[in-house]
Amino acid sequence: MDKSTLGELKYILNEDIFLFDEDKDSLAKESGFHAGNTDLNQVQEPASPGLTKIETKQETAPEVELEPIQVRGKFEKGILILHEEESLNAEIMDMLVKILQAVGHSMSEVGLLNSQELEGRSLDEFHAINAHVVLKFGRIKHPINAFPILDYHIHAENETEYLFADSLTSIFEDSNLKRKLWTTLKTLFNI
């Protein structure tokens, strides 16, 4: 294992380091400091005799303001569709339009986000979108997956209703999944 200097250790350790007086001298020689100059102002005398307390300084990274999550679509009714697919082909988009029309909505009323657009974003950023209904299709790389929601079951949390389902591609290819989704959507949208 490589030897680290006291200066390097402050970036690794979050806790205070205590050294015995005899270790302090040998460490000072190894790191190139004089015995009385072990990184001035960092050494404080602790309550126990024979120990030296070395404070480590934690540098906090400046907070970076992230741009709000941009939703594709007009998002007029607060219906958010999260999908696994990077892009939706014409057939799947057509199916999605028909699903929305069947529940009394249109594409102008919804917002779309794919998994890549949510990756690395926090739950707070997600809640800032202020969606009233969230339809999640497939696997999304986001903390929303931690919600205790079973596929094809409606879950209400605060003022938002959630419905998790298989990916749009899977639903497009499997008529049983289409029926399952339709049954749940009828309940969600009171049809």
N, C-alpha and C positions, 0 to 999 in steps of 0.2 A: 504494500500500500504506500502511496506517495505521502511524504510529510507535508503538512500544510502549515503555513505561517499563521500567526494570530490574526493578521489582516485578512487572510483568506477564509479562516474559520467563521468570521462574523457574517459571511454571506451564506453559510451553510447551517449554522446552529441558531436556533431561536431562543435558547436558554442561556443563562449566565454560566460562565466557566469559572471554576475555582481551582487554583493551583496552590500546592504547598510551596513554602519559601525556597526549598532546595530545588524544586522543579522549575521555579521561576527563573533562577539564575541559569540553569542549563538550557532552558528554552530560549532565553534571551541571547545566549552565546550562539546557539544553532541558527537562530533567525537573523543574526547580524546586529542585534541591538546591544547596547551596553546594559549592564545589570540595573542601573538606575533609570534607564530610558526605555522601558518596555512599552512603547507606543503611548507616550505621555497622555495624561488625562483619561485614559481608558481604564487604568487600574485604580480600584478603590479598595480600601481596607474593610474586610467583612467583620462580623461580630466574633468569629472564632479566631483565636490567635494561631498563627502558622499557616493560614490560608490567605490567598489573595484572590479577590474577585475581579474578573475581567468582564466588563460589559460589552455585549455584542450589540451593534447598532443594526436595526433592520431598516432598510430603505424601502419605502413604499413606492410602487409605480404610480405615476400620475394617472388619474382616472381619465379614460378616453371616452368621449361621448360617441356612442354608436348611432349611426343613422337608423331611424325607425324602419321596421320591416315594411317593405313596399309590397302591397297586394296588387296583383293583376286583376283588372276589371273594375267596374264602378262601385261594387260593394254597397249598394244602396240599402239593402234590407239587413245587412249585418250577417249574412250567411257566408261562411268561410269554408272553402273546399281545400283540404290538404291532400296532396296525392304523391305517391311514391315515384311515379314516372317522371323522368326529367322533362319530357315534353309529351303532350297528348296528340296522338295521330288523329286524322279526320274521323275515322270510325268511332274511336272512343269519345271524341268531342261530340259527335252526333248523338251517341248514347247518353252522354251527360246532359245535353240540351233536352232530349226527350224525357229524361228522369225529372229534370227541373220543371218542365212544362206540365208533367203529370201531377206534380205536387203544387201547381199553381204559381210557379216562379219562372223567371227568365234569367239568362246569362248576365243581363245588365244589373241584376239584383245581387249577384254573388261576387266574391273575390276568390282568386285562385292563388295557391302557393304550392310549390313542389318541395320535396325533401331537401334539396340542395340549398334552397333559399332560406330554410329554417336552420340549417346546420350551424352549430356554434352560437345560436341565439338563446337567450335565457327565457324562462317562463314569464318573468316580468315584462320582457319585450313582447312576448306573445300576447299577454293580457292587454297590453297597450293598444293592440289592434282593435279591441273592443267588439269582438264578434259575439253575436247572440246565439247563433247556431254554428257548430263546427262539425263538418263531415270529414272524417279522416279515412282515406282509402290507402291501405297498404302500410308498409313500414316507413316511418318518418324518423329521421335522425334528429330527435329533439326530446327534451324532458317531458313533453306532453305524454309520452309513452308510459310514464310512471303513474298516470291516473289509473285508478282501479276500475277500468271499463272493459267489459267483455265485448267481443265483436257482435254486432247486430243487436246490441242492447243500448237503450237510451240512458244517459247519465246526465243529471243536472247538477251543476256546481255554481254557486252564486247566481248570477243571472244568465248563465250560458248553458245551453244544452249540447251534449256531445253524442255523436254516433260514430263508432269505429267499425270499419268493414274491411274486407279484402281489397287488394289493389283493383283499380279500375280495369286493368288488363285482364285480371282473373275473372272479374264479374262479367266482362264482355264475352269471355270464352265459355262461361259456365251458366246455364239457364237456372240451375238450382240456386246459385248465389244471387242471381237477378231476382228470383222470387223472394229469397230471404231479405234482400235489401228492400224490395218493394213493400213487404209486410211491415218492416220497421219504419220506413219512411212514412207510410200511411198513419202510423201512430204518432210519429214525431210532428207531422204537419197537420194533424187532426182531420184526416180525410176519411 
